[in-house]
Amino acid sequence: MSVKRAQAEISAAEFAEWIAFFNLEPMPNPWLQHGILCQLIAGALGNKSAKPEHFMPKRKKVQPISEMQAMAKAWAANTGKKQ
């Protein structure tokens, strides 16, 4: 839905109510929803051992900000140098 259409169809008060609702009841993880759907399909096809986690991406270790800053500084220091 475009912003213009939303503004025409939803009042500011109703929009504020939706924001309050989503702050109280956040949307579930879309990857979990995807995993559950895939588990149901796999089960219907005969794979009874499938779990939602089997269809979700693996979480990687979060890189510390200090490490990102050091990499950015090293990149900036090497940018423009002739090799």
PDB file with SEQRES, HELIX, SHEET and CRYST1 records, atoms N, CA, C and O in Angstrom:
SEQRES   1 A   83  MET SER VAL LYS ARG ALA GLN ALA GLU ILE SER ALA ALA          
SEQRES   2 A   83  GLU PHE ALA GLU TRP ILE ALA PHE PHE ASN LEU GLU PRO          
SEQRES   3 A   83  MET PRO ASN PRO TRP LEU GLN HIS GLY ILE LEU CYS GLN          
SEQRES   4 A   83  LEU ILE ALA GLY ALA LEU GLY ASN LYS SER ALA LYS PRO          
SEQRES   5 A   83  GLU HIS PHE MET PRO LYS ARG LYS LYS VAL GLN PRO ILE          
SEQRES   6 A   83  SER GLU MET GLN ALA MET ALA LYS ALA TRP ALA ALA ASN          
SEQRES   7 A   83  THR GLY LYS LYS GLN                                          
HELIX    1 AA1 VAL A    3  GLU A    9  1                                   7    
HELIX    2 AA2 ALA A   12  LEU A   24  1                                  13    
HELIX    3 AA3 PRO A   30  ALA A   44  1                                  15    
HELIX    4 AA4 PRO A   52  PHE A   55  5                                   4    
HELIX    5 AA5 ILE A   65  ASN A   78  1                                  14    
CRYST1    1.000    1.000    1.000  90.00  90.00  90.00 P 1           1          
ATOM      1  N   MET A   1       0.846  -1.168   0.000  1.00  0.00           N  
ATOM      2  CA  MET A   1       0.000   0.000   0.000  1.00  0.00           C  
ATOM      3  C   MET A   1       0.893   1.234   0.000  1.00  0.00           C  
ATOM      4  O   MET A   1       1.867   1.307   0.749  1.00  0.00           O  
ATOM      5  N   SER A   2       0.558   2.184  -0.832  1.00  0.00           N  
ATOM      6  CA  SER A   2       1.350   3.410  -0.893  1.00  0.00           C  
ATOM      7  C   SER A   2       1.024   4.308   0.300  1.00  0.00           C  
ATOM      8  O   SER A   2      -0.010   4.149   0.948  1.00  0.00           O  
ATOM      9  N   VAL A   3       1.917   5.248   0.577  1.00  0.00           N  
ATOM     10  CA  VAL A   3       1.706   6.186   1.683  1.00  0.00           C  
ATOM     11  C   VAL A   3       0.465   7.027   1.418  1.00  0.00           C  
ATOM     12  O   VAL A   3      -0.335   7.254   2.326  1.00  0.00           O  
ATOM     13  N   LYS A   4       0.300   7.484   0.197  1.00  0.00           N  
ATOM     14  CA  LYS A   4      -0.846   8.324  -0.150  1.00  0.00           C  
ATOM     15  C   LYS A   4      -2.159   7.565   0.083  1.00  0.00           C  
ATOM     16  O   LYS A   4      -3.110   8.118   0.635  1.00  0.00           O  
ATOM     17  N   ARG A   5      -2.205   6.302  -0.339  1.00  0.00           N  
ATOM     18  CA  ARG A   5      -3.412   5.504  -0.149  1.00  0.00           C  
ATOM     19  C   ARG A   5      -3.673   5.255   1.330  1.00  0.00           C  
ATOM     20  O   ARG A   5      -4.813   5.332   1.789  1.00  0.00           O  
ATOM     21  N   ALA A   6      -2.599   4.954   2.081  1.00  0.00           N  
ATOM     22  CA  ALA A   6      -2.757   4.721   3.520  1.00  0.00           C  
ATOM     23  C   ALA A   6      -3.287   5.964   4.219  1.00  0.00           C  
ATOM     24  O   ALA A   6      -4.145   5.866   5.096  1.00  0.00           O  
ATOM     25  N   GLN A   7      -2.783   7.127   3.836  1.00  0.00           N  
ATOM     26  CA  GLN A   7      -3.247   8.368   4.440  1.00  0.00           C  
ATOM     27  C   GLN A   7      -4.713   8.628   4.114  1.00  0.00           C  
ATOM     28  O   GLN A   7      -5.438   9.208   4.922  1.00  0.00           O  
ATOM     29  N   ALA A   8      -5.153   8.198   2.926  1.00  0.00           N  
ATOM     30  CA  ALA A   8      -6.544   8.387   2.532  1.00  0.00           C  
ATOM     31  C   ALA A   8      -7.475   7.412   3.246  1.00  0.00           C  
ATOM     32  O   ALA A   8      -8.635   7.740   3.496  1.00  0.00           O  
ATOM     33  N   GLU A   9      -6.983   6.218   3.579  1.00  0.00           N  
ATOM     34  CA  GLU A   9      -7.840   5.179   4.135  1.00  0.00           C  
ATOM     35  C   GLU A   9      -7.749   5.020   5.640  1.00  0.00           C  
ATOM     36  O   GLU A   9      -8.664   4.468   6.252  1.00  0.00           O  
ATOM     37  N   ILE A  10      -6.669   5.487   6.257  1.00  0.00           N  
ATOM     38  CA  ILE A  10      -6.471   5.290   7.693  1.00  0.00           C  
ATOM     39  C   ILE A  10      -6.267   6.648   8.366  1.00  0.00           C  
ATOM     40  O   ILE A  10      -5.455   7.460   7.922  1.00  0.00           O  
ATOM     41  N   SER A  11      -7.014   6.877   9.437  1.00  0.00           N  
ATOM     42  CA  SER A  11      -6.853   8.134  10.166  1.00  0.00           C  
ATOM     43  C   SER A  11      -5.591   8.087  11.010  1.00  0.00           C  
ATOM     44  O   SER A  11      -5.035   7.015  11.254  1.00  0.00           O  
ATOM     45  N   ALA A  12      -5.143   9.249  11.451  1.00  0.00           N  
ATOM     46  CA  ALA A  12      -3.952   9.315  12.297  1.00  0.00           C  
ATOM     47  C   ALA A  12      -4.184   8.577  13.612  1.00  0.00           C  
ATOM     48  O   ALA A  12      -3.273   7.945  14.146  1.00  0.00           O  
ATOM     49  N   ALA A  13      -5.408   8.663  14.128  1.00  0.00           N  
ATOM     50  CA  ALA A  13      -5.722   7.974  15.389  1.00  0.00           C  
ATOM     51  C   ALA A  13      -5.640   6.455  15.210  1.00  0.00           C  
ATOM     52  O   ALA A  13      -5.087   5.758  16.061  1.00  0.00           O  
ATOM     53  N   GLU A  14      -6.192   5.942  14.098  1.00  0.00           N  
ATOM     54  CA  GLU A  14      -6.133   4.504  13.853  1.00  0.00           C  
ATOM     55  C   GLU A  14      -4.688   4.053  13.642  1.00  0.00           C  
ATOM     56  O   GLU A  14      -4.297   2.985  14.112  1.00  0.00           O  
ATOM     57  N   PHE A  15      -3.898   4.859  12.941  1.00  0.00           N  
ATOM     58  CA  PHE A  15      -2.491   4.537  12.718  1.00  0.00           C  
ATOM     59  C   PHE A  15      -1.749   4.457  14.052  1.00  0.00           C  
ATOM     60  O   PHE A  15      -0.931   3.562  14.260  1.00  0.00           O  
ATOM     61  N   ALA A  16      -2.042   5.404  14.958  1.00  0.00           N  
ATOM     62  CA  ALA A  16      -1.421   5.401  16.287  1.00  0.00           C  
ATOM     63  C   ALA A  16      -1.819   4.142  17.066  1.00  0.00           C  
ATOM     64  O   ALA A  16      -1.003   3.570  17.788  1.00  0.00           O  
ATOM     65  N   GLU A  17      -3.073   3.718  16.914  1.00  0.00           N  
ATOM     66  CA  GLU A  17      -3.517   2.495  17.577  1.00  0.00           C  
ATOM     67  C   GLU A  17      -2.758   1.278  17.055  1.00  0.00           C  
ATOM     68  O   GLU A  17      -2.372   0.405  17.833  1.00  0.00           O  
ATOM     69  N   TRP A  18      -2.541   1.217  15.731  1.00  0.00           N  
ATOM     70  CA  TRP A  18      -1.790   0.096  15.150  1.00  0.00           C  
ATOM     71  C   TRP A  18      -0.347   0.090  15.652  1.00  0.00           C  
ATOM     72  O   TRP A  18       0.206  -0.970  15.943  1.00  0.00           O  
ATOM     73  N   ILE A  19       0.260   1.268  15.752  1.00  0.00           N  
ATOM     74  CA  ILE A  19       1.637   1.345  16.268  1.00  0.00           C  
ATOM     75  C   ILE A  19       1.683   0.841  17.704  1.00  0.00           C  
ATOM     76  O   ILE A  19       2.582   0.084  18.070  1.00  0.00           O  
ATOM     77  N   ALA A  20       0.710   1.260  18.523  1.00  0.00           N  
ATOM     78  CA  ALA A  20       0.661   0.805  19.917  1.00  0.00           C  
ATOM     79  C   ALA A  20       0.466  -0.709  19.974  1.00  0.00           C  
ATOM     80  O   ALA A  20       1.095  -1.383  20.790  1.00  0.00           O  
ATOM     81  N   PHE A  21      -0.403  -1.249  19.111  1.00  0.00           N  
ATOM     82  CA  PHE A  21      -0.651  -2.687  19.081  1.00  0.00           C  
ATOM     83  C   PHE A  21       0.622  -3.449  18.733  1.00  0.00           C  
ATOM     84  O   PHE A  21       0.956  -4.434  19.392  1.00  0.00           O  
ATOM     85  N   PHE A  22       1.333  -3.002  17.705  1.00  0.00           N  
ATOM     86  CA  PHE A  22       2.550  -3.718  17.294  1.00  0.00           C  
ATOM     87  C   PHE A  22       3.676  -3.570  18.308  1.00  0.00           C  
ATOM     88  O   PHE A  22       4.572  -4.412  18.363  1.00  0.00           O  
ATOM     89  N   ASN A  23       3.641  -2.505  19.114  1.00  0.00           N  
ATOM     90  CA  ASN A  23       4.618  -2.395  20.196  1.00  0.00           C  
ATOM     91  C   ASN A  23       4.322  -3.395  21.312  1.00  0.00           C  
ATOM     92  O   ASN A  23       5.239  -3.895  21.965  1.00  0.00           O  
ATOM     93  N   LEU A  24       3.031  -3.683  21.528  1.00  0.00           N  
ATOM     94  CA  LEU A  24       2.643  -4.659  22.545  1.00  0.00           C  
ATOM     95  C   LEU A  24       2.738  -6.087  22.026  1.00  0.00           C  
ATOM     96  O   LEU A  24       3.142  -6.989  22.759  1.00  0.00           O  
ATOM     97  N   GLU A  25       2.371  -6.294  20.778  1.00  0.00           N  
ATOM     98  CA  GLU A  25       2.344  -7.622  20.162  1.00  0.00           C  
ATOM     99  C   GLU A  25       3.207  -7.606  18.898  1.00  0.00           C  
ATOM    100  O   GLU A  25       2.671  -7.537  17.792  1.00  0.00           O  
ATOM    101  N   PRO A  26       4.531  -7.669  19.043  1.00  0.00           N  
ATOM    102  CA  PRO A  26       5.384  -7.593  17.851  1.00  0.00           C  
ATOM    103  C   PRO A  26       5.156  -8.773  16.914  1.00  0.00           C  
ATOM    104  O   PRO A  26       4.761  -9.858  17.340  1.00  0.00           O  
ATOM    105  N   MET A  27       5.410  -8.540  15.641  1.00  0.00           N  
ATOM    106  CA  MET A  27       5.264  -9.597  14.648  1.00  0.00           C  
ATOM    107  C   MET A  27       6.262 -10.701  14.957  1.00  0.00           C  
ATOM    108  O   MET A  27       7.385 -10.424  15.378  1.00  0.00           O  
ATOM    109  N   PRO A  28       5.857 -11.959  14.751  1.00  0.00           N  
ATOM    110  CA  PRO A  28       6.799 -13.058  14.983  1.00  0.00           C  
ATOM    111  C   PRO A  28       7.926 -13.053  13.958  1.00  0.00           C  
ATOM    112  O   PRO A  28       7.831 -12.426  12.903  1.00  0.00           O  
ATOM    113  N   ASN A  29       8.966 -13.748  14.286  1.00  0.00           N  
ATOM    114  CA  ASN A  29      10.124 -13.855  13.412  1.00  0.00           C  
ATOM    115  C   ASN A  29       9.700 -14.459  12.077  1.00  0.00           C  
ATOM    116  O   ASN A  29       9.173 -15.572  12.060  1.00  0.00           O  
ATOM    117  N   PRO A  30       9.912 -13.765  10.956  1.00  0.00           N  
ATOM    118  CA  PRO A  30       9.499 -14.324   9.661  1.00  0.00           C  
ATOM    119  C   PRO A  30      10.243 -15.607   9.308  1.00  0.00           C  
ATOM    120  O   PRO A  30       9.696 -16.458   8.607  1.00  0.00           O  
ATOM    121  N   TRP A  31      11.479 -15.762   9.779  1.00  0.00           N  
ATOM    122  CA  TRP A  31      12.208 -16.996   9.491  1.00  0.00           C  
ATOM    123  C   TRP A  31      11.585 -18.169  10.227  1.00  0.00           C  
ATOM    124  O   TRP A  31      11.574 -19.289   9.716  1.00  0.00           O  
ATOM    125  N   LEU A  32      11.065 -17.920  11.425  1.00  0.00           N  
ATOM    126  CA  LEU A  32      10.399 -18.987  12.166  1.00  0.00           C  
ATOM    127  C   LEU A  32       9.112 -19.386  11.449  1.00  0.00           C  
ATOM    128  O   LEU A  32       8.805 -20.573  11.345  1.00  0.00           O  
ATOM    129  N   GLN A  33       8.367 -18.414  10.959  1.00  0.00           N  
ATOM    130  CA  GLN A  33       7.152 -18.712  10.201  1.00  0.00           C  
ATOM    131  C   GLN A  33       7.494 -19.553   8.975  1.00  0.00           C  
ATOM    132  O   GLN A  33       6.811 -20.534   8.680  1.00  0.00           O  
ATOM    133  N   HIS A  34       8.541 -19.173   8.271  1.00  0.00           N  
ATOM    134  CA  HIS A  34       8.997 -19.917   7.092  1.00  0.00           C  
ATOM    135  C   HIS A  34       9.378 -21.342   7.488  1.00  0.00           C  
ATOM    136  O   HIS A  34       9.016 -22.297   6.800  1.00  0.00           O  
ATOM    137  N   GLY A  35      10.108 -21.488   8.594  1.00  0.00           N  
ATOM    138  CA  GLY A  35      10.538 -22.800   9.056  1.00  0.00           C  
ATOM    139  C   GLY A  35       9.373 -23.700   9.414  1.00  0.00           C  
ATOM    140  O   GLY A  35       9.381 -24.891   9.103  1.00  0.00           O  
ATOM    141  N   ILE A  36       8.367 -23.128  10.071  1.00  0.00           N  
ATOM    142  CA  ILE A  36       7.190 -23.919  10.447  1.00  0.00           C  
ATOM    143  C   ILE A  36       6.434 -24.378   9.206  1.00  0.00           C  
ATOM    144  O   ILE A  36       6.001 -25.529   9.136  1.00  0.00           O  
ATOM    145  N   LEU A  37       6.273 -23.501   8.238  1.00  0.00           N  
ATOM    146  CA  LEU A  37       5.593 -23.865   6.993  1.00  0.00           C  
ATOM    147  C   LEU A  37       6.357 -24.983   6.275  1.00  0.00           C  
ATOM    148  O   LEU A  37       5.750 -25.950   5.813  1.00  0.00           O  
ATOM    149  N   CYS A  38       7.661 -24.857   6.183  1.00  0.00           N  
ATOM    150  CA  CYS A  38       8.475 -25.896   5.530  1.00  0.00           C  
ATOM    151  C   CYS A  38       8.408 -27.211   6.293  1.00  0.00           C  
ATOM    152  O   CYS A  38       8.400 -28.282   5.686  1.00  0.00           O  
ATOM    153  N   GLN A  39       8.360 -27.137   7.626  1.00  0.00           N  
ATOM    154  CA  GLN A  39       8.235 -28.353   8.435  1.00  0.00           C  
ATOM    155  C   GLN A  39       6.915 -29.052   8.126  1.00  0.00           C  
ATOM    156  O   GLN A  39       6.874 -30.276   8.004  1.00  0.00           O  
ATOM    157  N   LEU A  40       5.838 -28.282   8.000  1.00  0.00           N  
ATOM    158  CA  LEU A  40       4.537 -28.873   7.681  1.00  0.00           C  
ATOM    159  C   LEU A  40       4.555 -29.542   6.313  1.00  0.00           C  
ATOM    160  O   LEU A  40       4.016 -30.635   6.139  1.00  0.00           O  
ATOM    161  N   ILE A  41       5.178 -28.876   5.344  1.00  0.00           N  
ATOM    162  CA  ILE A  41       5.258 -29.449   3.995  1.00  0.00           C  
ATOM    163  C   ILE A  41       6.108 -30.710   4.006  1.00  0.00           C  
ATOM    164  O   ILE A  41       5.737 -31.717   3.404  1.00  0.00           O  
ATOM    165  N   ALA A  42       7.251 -30.656   4.691  1.00  0.00           N  
ATOM    166  CA  ALA A  42       8.124 -31.832   4.764  1.00  0.00           C  
ATOM    167  C   ALA A  42       7.411 -32.986   5.461  1.00  0.00           C  
ATOM    168  O   ALA A  42       7.554 -34.138   5.051  1.00  0.00           O  
ATOM    169  N   GLY A  43       6.647 -32.690   6.509  1.00  0.00           N  
ATOM    170  CA  GLY A  43       5.897 -33.730   7.203  1.00  0.00           C  
ATOM    171  C   GLY A  43       4.841 -34.355   6.315  1.00  0.00           C  
ATOM    172  O   GLY A  43       4.631 -35.567   6.345  1.00  0.00           O  
ATOM    173  N   ALA A  44       4.168 -33.516   5.513  1.00  0.00           N  
ATOM    174  CA  ALA A  44       3.163 -34.037   4.588  1.00  0.00           C  
ATOM    175  C   ALA A  44       3.789 -34.917   3.513  1.00  0.00           C  
ATOM    176  O   ALA A  44       3.140 -35.816   2.977  1.00  0.00           O  
ATOM    177  N   LEU A  45       5.058 -34.650   3.203  1.00  0.00           N  
ATOM    178  CA  LEU A  45       5.765 -35.438   2.190  1.00  0.00           C  
ATOM    179  C   LEU A  45       6.481 -36.647   2.790  1.00  0.00           C  
ATOM    180  O   LEU A  45       7.169 -37.380   2.079  1.00  0.00           O  
ATOM    181  N   GLY A  46       6.320 -36.855   4.097  1.00  0.00           N  
ATOM    182  CA  GLY A  46       6.865 -38.055   4.710  1.00  0.00           C  
ATOM    183  C   GLY A  46       8.046 -37.853   5.643  1.00  0.00           C  
ATOM    184  O   GLY A  46       8.450 -38.806   6.309  1.00  0.00           O  
ATOM    185  N   ASN A  47       8.618 -36.665   5.723  1.00  0.00           N  
ATOM    186  CA  ASN A  47       9.764 -36.425   6.602  1.00  0.00           C  
ATOM    187  C   ASN A  47       9.248 -35.978   7.965  1.00  0.00           C  
ATOM    188  O   ASN A  47       9.038 -34.788   8.197  1.00  0.00           O  
ATOM    189  N   LYS A  48       9.048 -36.928   8.854  1.00  0.00           N  
ATOM    190  CA  LYS A  48       8.482 -36.618  10.170  1.00  0.00           C  
ATOM    191  C   LYS A  48       9.525 -36.073  11.147  1.00  0.00           C  
ATOM    192  O   LYS A  48       9.163 -35.594  12.222  1.00  0.00           O  
ATOM    193  N   SER A  49      10.809 -36.134  10.795  1.00  0.00           N  
ATOM    194  CA  SER A  49      11.853 -35.659  11.707  1.00  0.00           C  
ATOM    195  C   SER A  49      12.260 -34.212  11.436  1.00  0.00           C  
ATOM    196  O   SER A  49      13.118 -33.675  12.138  1.00  0.00           O  
ATOM    197  N   ALA A  50      11.663 -33.575  10.436  1.00  0.00           N  
ATOM    198  CA  ALA A  50      12.018 -32.194  10.100  1.00  0.00           C  
ATOM    199  C   ALA A  50      11.590 -31.251  11.225  1.00  0.00           C  
ATOM    200  O   ALA A  50      10.536 -31.424  11.836  1.00  0.00           O  
ATOM    201  N   LYS A  51      12.425 -30.262  11.477  1.00  0.00           N  
ATOM    202  CA  LYS A  51      12.143 -29.235  12.486  1.00  0.00           C  
ATOM    203  C   LYS A  51      12.253 -27.867  11.822  1.00  0.00           C  
ATOM    204  O   LYS A  51      12.961 -27.735  10.824  1.00  0.00           O  
ATOM    205  N   PRO A  52      11.577 -26.848  12.343  1.00  0.00           N  
ATOM    206  CA  PRO A  52      11.668 -25.515  11.744  1.00  0.00           C  
ATOM    207  C   PRO A  52      13.106 -25.006  11.623  1.00  0.00           C  
ATOM    208  O   PRO A  52      13.442 -24.309  10.666  1.00  0.00           O  
ATOM    209  N   GLU A  53      13.958 -25.359  12.602  1.00  0.00           N  
ATOM    210  CA  GLU A  53      15.352 -24.897  12.579  1.00  0.00           C  
ATOM    211  C   GLU A  53      16.109 -25.413  11.357  1.00  0.00           C  
ATOM    212  O   GLU A  53      17.069 -24.785  10.910  1.00  0.00           O  
ATOM    213  N   HIS A  54      15.682 -26.548  10.818  1.00  0.00           N  
ATOM    214  CA  HIS A  54      16.348 -27.105   9.639  1.00  0.00           C  
ATOM    215  C   HIS A  54      16.174 -26.218   8.411  1.00  0.00           C  
ATOM    216  O   HIS A  54      16.952 -26.318   7.462  1.00  0.00           O  
ATOM    217  N   PHE A  55      15.176 -25.362   8.419  1.00  0.00           N  
ATOM    218  CA  PHE A  55      14.859 -24.520   7.263  1.00  0.00           C  
ATOM    219  C   PHE A  55      15.165 -23.040   7.514  1.00  0.00           C  
ATOM    220  O   PHE A  55      14.835 -22.183   6.694  1.00  0.00           O  
ATOM    221  N   MET A  56      15.790 -22.754   8.643  1.00  0.00           N  
ATOM    222  CA  MET A  56      16.117 -21.373   8.989  1.00  0.00           C  
ATOM    223  C   MET A  56      17.617 -21.144   8.811  1.00  0.00           C  
ATOM    224  O   MET A  56      18.410 -22.060   9.029  1.00  0.00           O  
ATOM    225  N   PRO A  57      18.018 -19.925   8.416  1.00  0.00           N  
ATOM    226  CA  PRO A  57      19.449 -19.667   8.264  1.00  0.00           C  
ATOM    227  C   PRO A  57      20.152 -19.728   9.618  1.00  0.00           C  
ATOM    228  O   PRO A  57      19.576 -19.381  10.649  1.00  0.00           O  
ATOM    229  N   LYS A  58      21.398 -20.173   9.596  1.00  0.00           N  
ATOM    230  CA  LYS A  58      22.197 -20.240  10.817  1.00  0.00           C  
ATOM    231  C   LYS A  58      22.639 -18.833  11.187  1.00  0.00           C  
ATOM    232  O   LYS A  58      23.034 -18.050  10.324  1.00  0.00           O  
ATOM    233  N   ARG A  59      22.571 -18.521  12.456  1.00  0.00           N  
ATOM    234  CA  ARG A  59      23.010 -17.197  12.913  1.00  0.00           C  
ATOM    235  C   ARG A  59      24.525 -17.183  13.035  1.00  0.00           C  
ATOM    236  O   ARG A  59      25.133 -18.104  13.581  1.00  0.00           O  
ATOM    237  N   LYS A  60      25.108 -16.134  12.521  1.00  0.00           N  
ATOM    238  CA  LYS A  60      26.554 -15.986  12.612  1.00  0.00           C  
ATOM    239  C   LYS A  60      26.902 -15.153  13.840  1.00  0.00           C  
ATOM    240  O   LYS A  60      26.080 -14.395  14.354  1.00  0.00           O  
ATOM    241  N   LYS A  61      28.127 -15.313  14.288  1.00  0.00           N  
ATOM    242  CA  LYS A  61      28.613 -14.530  15.414  1.00  0.00           C  
ATOM    243  C   LYS A  61      28.624 -13.058  15.014  1.00  0.00           C  
ATOM    244  O   LYS A  61      29.069 -12.708  13.921  1.00  0.00           O  
ATOM    245  N   VAL A  62      28.137 -12.211  15.895  1.00  0.00           N  
ATOM    246  CA  VAL A  62      28.101 -10.775  15.624  1.00  0.00           C  
ATOM    247  C   VAL A  62      29.506 -10.203  15.767  1.00  0.00           C  
ATOM    248  O   VAL A  62      30.196 -10.451  16.756  1.00  0.00           O  
ATOM    249  N   GLN A  63      29.916  -9.430  14.759  1.00  0.00           N  
ATOM    250  CA  GLN A  63      31.244  -8.832  14.777  1.00  0.00           C  
ATOM    251  C   GLN A  63      31.223  -7.596  15.681  1.00  0.00           C  
ATOM    252  O   GLN A  63      30.337  -6.753  15.545  1.00  0.00           O  
ATOM    253  N   PRO A  64      32.185  -7.477  16.601  1.00  0.00           N  
ATOM    254  CA  PRO A  64      32.217  -6.310  17.495  1.00  0.00           C  
ATOM    255  C   PRO A  64      32.444  -5.015  16.715  1.00  0.00           C  
ATOM    256  O   PRO A  64      33.118  -5.008  15.685  1.00  0.00           O  
ATOM    257  N   ILE A  65      31.876  -3.928  17.217  1.00  0.00           N  
ATOM    258  CA  ILE A  65      32.009  -2.623  16.567  1.00  0.00           C  
ATOM    259  C   ILE A  65      33.470  -2.208  16.484  1.00  0.00           C  
ATOM    260  O   ILE A  65      33.897  -1.638  15.480  1.00  0.00           O  
ATOM    261  N   SER A  66      34.242  -2.489  17.533  1.00  0.00           N  
ATOM    262  CA  SER A  66      35.660  -2.095  17.528  1.00  0.00           C  
ATOM    263  C   SER A  66      36.403  -2.773  16.374  1.00  0.00           C  
ATOM    264  O   SER A  66      37.285  -2.172  15.760  1.00  0.00           O  
ATOM    265  N   GLU A  67      36.045  -4.021  16.083  1.00  0.00           N  
ATOM    266  CA  GLU A  67      36.681  -4.739  14.974  1.00  0.00           C  
ATOM    267  C   GLU A  67      36.270  -4.118  13.626  1.00  0.00           C  
ATOM    268  O   GLU A  67      37.091  -3.983  12.720  1.00  0.00           O  
ATOM    269  N   MET A  68      34.994  -3.747  13.513  1.00  0.00           N  
ATOM    270  CA  MET A  68      34.531  -3.096  12.280  1.00  0.00           C  
ATOM    271  C   MET A  68      35.236  -1.761  12.068  1.00  0.00           C  
ATOM    272  O   MET A  68      35.621  -1.423  10.949  1.00  0.00           O  
ATOM    273  N   GLN A  69      35.402  -0.998  13.163  1.00  0.00           N  
ATOM    274  CA  GLN A  69      36.071   0.296  13.068  1.00  0.00           C  
ATOM    275  C   GLN A  69      37.527   0.122  12.644  1.00  0.00           C  
ATOM    276  O   GLN A  69      38.021   0.890  11.819  1.00  0.00           O  
ATOM    277  N   ALA A  70      38.211  -0.863  13.189  1.00  0.00           N  
ATOM    278  CA  ALA A  70      39.608  -1.119  12.835  1.00  0.00           C  
ATOM    279  C   ALA A  70      39.722  -1.495  11.357  1.00  0.00           C  
ATOM    280  O   ALA A  70      40.643  -1.056  10.669  1.00  0.00           O  
ATOM    281  N   MET A  71      38.782  -2.309  10.875  1.00  0.00           N  
ATOM    282  CA  MET A  71      38.802  -2.695   9.455  1.00  0.00           C  
ATOM    283  C   MET A  71      38.551  -1.484   8.560  1.00  0.00           C  
ATOM    284  O   MET A  71      39.185  -1.334   7.515  1.00  0.00           O  
ATOM    285  N   ALA A  72      37.611  -0.610   8.979  1.00  0.00           N  
ATOM    286  CA  ALA A  72      37.310   0.589   8.192  1.00  0.00           C  
ATOM    287  C   ALA A  72      38.521   1.525   8.156  1.00  0.00           C  
ATOM    288  O   ALA A  72      38.820   2.105   7.112  1.00  0.00           O  
ATOM    289  N   LYS A  73      39.211   1.675   9.273  1.00  0.00           N  
ATOM    290  CA  LYS A  73      40.402   2.533   9.315  1.00  0.00           C  
ATOM    291  C   LYS A  73      41.509   1.968   8.441  1.00  0.00           C  
ATOM    292  O   LYS A  73      42.193   2.715   7.740  1.00  0.00           O  
ATOM    293  N   ALA A  74      41.688   0.655   8.478  1.00  0.00           N  
ATOM    294  CA  ALA A  74      42.708   0.022   7.640  1.00  0.00           C  
ATOM    295  C   ALA A  74      42.367   0.190   6.167  1.00  0.00           C  
ATOM    296  O   ALA A  74      43.252   0.452   5.352  1.00  0.00           O  
ATOM    297  N   TRP A  75      41.108   0.045   5.820  1.00  0.00           N  
ATOM    298  CA  TRP A  75      40.680   0.224   4.434  1.00  0.00           C  
ATOM    299  C   TRP A  75      40.910   1.662   3.989  1.00  0.00           C  
ATOM    300  O   TRP A  75      41.417   1.914   2.895  1.00  0.00           O  
ATOM    301  N   ALA A  76      40.521   2.626   4.873  1.00  0.00           N  
ATOM    302  CA  ALA A  76      40.684   4.039   4.528  1.00  0.00           C  
ATOM    303  C   ALA A  76      42.157   4.400   4.374  1.00  0.00           C  
ATOM    304  O   ALA A  76      42.515   5.205   3.515  1.00  0.00           O  
ATOM    305  N   ALA A  77      43.006   3.808   5.200  1.00  0.00           N  
ATOM    306  CA  ALA A  77      44.441   4.103   5.121  1.00  0.00           C  
ATOM    307  C   ALA A  77      45.034   3.585   3.817  1.00  0.00           C  
ATOM    308  O   ALA A  77      45.973   4.180   3.287  1.00  0.00           O  
ATOM    309  N   ASN A  78      44.500   2.482   3.292  1.00  0.00           N  
ATOM    310  CA  ASN A  78      45.030   1.878   2.054  1.00  0.00           C  
ATOM    311  C   ASN A  78      44.355   2.408   0.798  1.00  0.00           C  
ATOM    312  O   ASN A  78      44.840   2.174  -0.308  1.00  0.00           O  
ATOM    313  N   THR A  79      43.251   3.114   0.950  1.00  0.00           N  
ATOM    314  CA  THR A  79      42.543   3.641  -0.226  1.00  0.00           C  
ATOM    315  C   THR A  79      43.345   4.770  -0.833  1.00  0.00           C  
ATOM    316  O   THR A  79      43.804   5.675  -0.136  1.00  0.00           O  
ATOM    317  N   GLY A  80      43.504   4.703  -2.110  1.00  0.00           N  
ATOM    318  CA  GLY A  80      44.221   5.762  -2.836  1.00  0.00           C  
ATOM    319  C   GLY A  80      45.708   5.544  -2.960  1.00  0.00           C  
ATOM    320  O   GLY A  80      46.375   6.273  -3.693  1.00  0.00           O  
ATOM    321  N   LYS A  81      46.251   4.551  -2.257  1.00  0.00           N  
ATOM    322  CA  LYS A  81      47.682   4.263  -2.378  1.00  0.00           C  
ATOM    323  C   LYS A  81      47.931   3.480  -3.666  1.00  0.00           C  
ATOM    324  O   LYS A  81      47.181   2.567  -4.010  1.00  0.00           O  
ATOM    325  N   LYS A  82      48.967   3.846  -4.348  1.00  0.00           N  
ATOM    326  CA  LYS A  82      49.332   3.120  -5.565  1.00  0.00           C  
ATOM    327  C   LYS A  82      50.160   1.911  -5.192  1.00  0.00           C  
ATOM    328  O   LYS A  82      51.030   1.965  -4.322  1.00  0.00           O  
ATOM    329  N   GLN A  83      49.866   0.824  -5.872  1.00  0.00           N  
ATOM    330  CA  GLN A  83      50.589  -0.418  -5.554  1.00  0.00           C  
ATOM    331  C   GLN A  83      51.588  -0.758  -6.600  1.00  0.00           C  
ATOM    332  O   GLN A  83      52.281  -1.769  -6.487  1.00  0.00           O  
TER     333      GLN A  83                                                      
END                                                                             
